[in-house]
Amino acid sequence: MTSTRIRRRAGLAAAVVALPLALAACGSTGSTTVSSAPAGSTPTSAVDTMSPAAGSADPAADVFGAGCSAVPKNGAGSFTGMATDPVATAASHNPVLSTLVTAVVKAGLVDSLNTADGITVFAPINDAFAKLPKATLDKALGDPKGLLTTVLTYHVVAGRLTPEQLPGMHKTLQGASIDVTGSGTDLTVNGSAHVVCGNVPTANATVYLIDGVLLPKA
């Protein structure tokens, strides 16, 4: 193995170790766990009592997008239910995000995401993962602390961004930037992933459901 490849792998290993710590550093303490589950199923969770998300009295008042119709109308997976849970736990109750939750669990990022204090998450729906070549998805799932962590943290931005703040370049927790174009309720990430349900509040994050998986450049 060349010295360049050794340095590259060492750098990735250091980044993988640092990313969950960086996420946790910007949050408060807490212990919410989401159990592992196969793709296509919704994991169960044990949730500490959390304060409801700040904002409108009706969490669904400001959400937008045709994809919002797939979100449950009642229960923990509804907009009202998700607003009271930290983001990874909220996602685990939403059946359209079950593949994403499986990946987050596999990468060991549940607690880091749940304890982060104010983030924006671009959450690929199940259909987004289905668009990926099977070899690409299998490769990521087979490298949870490396490639999978890199891809997942590329979907997270510091701060709770409103739809008005979304257009433009945003540095992700992975380190690279994403580019959001459009305006109003017509928003696209990196030129290909469309926001299908936006401005979804959780206790510690604002979530934008997207129809594509964002892949950082190699």
Summary of the structure (lengths in Angstrom):
residues: 218
radius of gyration: 16.4
end to end distance: 19.1
largest distance: 58.0
contacts: 718
relative contact order: 0.19
helix: 39%
strand: 22%
